[in-house]
Amino acid sequence: MPHIFRFKNFKKLKRKKKINHWIFKVLNTEDFHNSKEFNTWGLCSKGTYSELFMKKVKIGDKLWFINKKKQIFCVVNYKHHNKRLFGPLINLTKTNEELGWENMNKVDIEIHYENLNDIEDKNLKYHFDFISQVILNDTSCSHMNMMNIYNEL
């Protein structure tokens, strides 16, 4: 008797791309609020985590911003980043003056975002201390699950 093989049709499962949650330390929130209308923030490309951010960040990742008091004041969706380009005759990117930045002299990367969600009134604190301008919030070692917090907003 011949063997009958049954084949099941398995549709390829589309896996969702993992969304990363990046935490930015903002020392001067006034500079941040001044450039909100352009959906732009700045980053100095020097530093281990800055380089990691520029290599690993993808469209749709969440960028969380904290102030000096470690209070999370907003979250946005990442769009893209680019090098700031200033020329002798024309500037290809906005200057610090155009963006309203007074304390951002070393910034050489522009980060563009969308869907700014102002959450300062939620009184969320990020208690983990870090030295660099940006870190990747890893749920395995962080006290906060940013994805759960975002879904609750």
C-alpha positions in Angstrom: 0.0 0.0 0.0 1.5 3.3 -1.0 2.2 5.9 1.7 0.2 9.1 1.5 2.1 12.1 2.6 0.1 15.0 3.9 1.5 18.4 3.3 0.2 21.3 5.2 0.3 24.7 3.6 2.1 27.0 5.9 1.9 30.6 5.2 5.0 32.5 5.8 4.6 34.2 9.1 5.2 37.9 8.9 7.2 38.9 11.9 6.9 42.3 13.2 10.2 44.2 13.2 11.2 44.7 16.8 10.8 48.3 17.8 13.7 49.6 19.8 13.2 52.2 22.5 16.0 54.8 22.8 16.5 57.2 25.8 17.9 60.6 25.2 19.2 62.8 27.9 18.3 66.5 27.3 20.2 68.8 29.4 18.5 72.0 28.1 14.8 71.3 27.5 14.4 74.9 26.3 16.5 74.0 23.2 14.4 70.9 22.7 11.1 72.9 22.8 12.5 75.6 20.5 13.1 73.0 17.7 9.9 71.1 18.2 8.2 72.9 15.3 10.8 71.4 13.0 10.5 67.9 14.5 14.3 67.9 14.9 16.7 67.1 17.7 20.5 67.1 17.7 23.2 64.6 18.6 27.0 64.7 18.8 28.3 61.7 16.7 31.2 61.1 19.0 30.7 58.5 21.6 30.0 54.8 21.7 26.2 55.0 22.1 25.8 57.7 19.6 27.6 55.6 17.0 25.4 52.6 18.0 22.3 54.7 17.7 23.2 55.8 14.2 23.9 52.2 13.1 21.0 50.4 14.7 18.1 52.9 14.8 15.3 52.3 12.3 12.1 54.0 11.1 9.4 53.7 13.7 11.7 53.2 16.7 10.6 55.2 19.8 12.7 58.0 21.1 12.1 58.9 24.7 13.4 62.2 26.1 14.3 62.8 29.7 15.3 66.1 31.5 18.0 66.7 34.1 15.6 65.6 36.8 15.2 62.2 35.0 11.6 63.0 34.2 10.4 61.6 30.8 8.8 64.6 29.1 8.0 63.2 25.6 8.2 60.3 23.2 8.4 60.4 19.4 8.7 58.1 16.4 12.1 58.2 14.6 12.0 59.1 10.9 15.7 59.6 9.9 18.9 61.3 10.7 21.5 63.2 8.7 24.8 65.0 9.1 24.5 68.8 9.6 26.0 70.6 6.5 27.2 74.1 6.7 28.9 75.8 3.7 30.7 79.0 3.1 27.9 80.4 0.9 24.8 78.4 1.9 23.8 76.0 4.6 22.2 72.7 3.6 20.8 72.2 7.0 19.3 74.6 9.6 21.7 76.5 11.8 21.6 76.5 15.6 20.0 80.0 15.4 17.2 78.8 13.1 16.5 75.8 15.3 16.6 78.0 18.5 19.5 76.1 20.0 21.7 78.1 22.3 23.6 75.2 24.0 24.1 72.8 21.1 27.5 73.8 19.7 29.0 70.2 19.4 25.9 68.8 17.6 26.8 67.4 14.2 23.8 65.1 13.5 20.1 66.1 13.1 17.5 63.5 14.2 14.1 63.9 12.5 11.0 62.6 14.2 7.2 62.6 14.0 4.2 62.1 16.3 5.5 63.9 19.3 3.6 62.8 22.4 4.0 65.2 25.3 3.9 63.2 28.4 5.4 65.5 31.0 2.1 65.5 32.9 2.4 61.7 33.4 5.3 62.2 35.9 7.2 59.2 34.6 10.8 58.9 36.0 13.7 57.1 34.5 15.8 56.1 37.4 18.6 54.4 35.6 21.7 56.7 35.4 23.7 57.0 32.2 26.5 59.3 31.1 26.1 59.4 27.3 23.6 61.4 25.4 21.6 58.4 24.2 21.2 54.7 25.3 19.2 51.8 24.0 16.6 50.8 26.6 17.2 47.0 27.0 14.2 45.4 28.7 16.5 42.6 30.0 18.4 45.0 32.2 16.1 48.0 32.6 13.7 48.6 35.5 11.2 50.0 33.0 9.5 48.3 30.1 9.2 51.2 27.7 7.0 49.2 25.2 4.4 48.6 27.9 4.5 52.2 29.0 4.1 53.4 25.4 1.1 51.1 24.9 -0.6 52.5 28.0 -0.3 56.1 26.8 
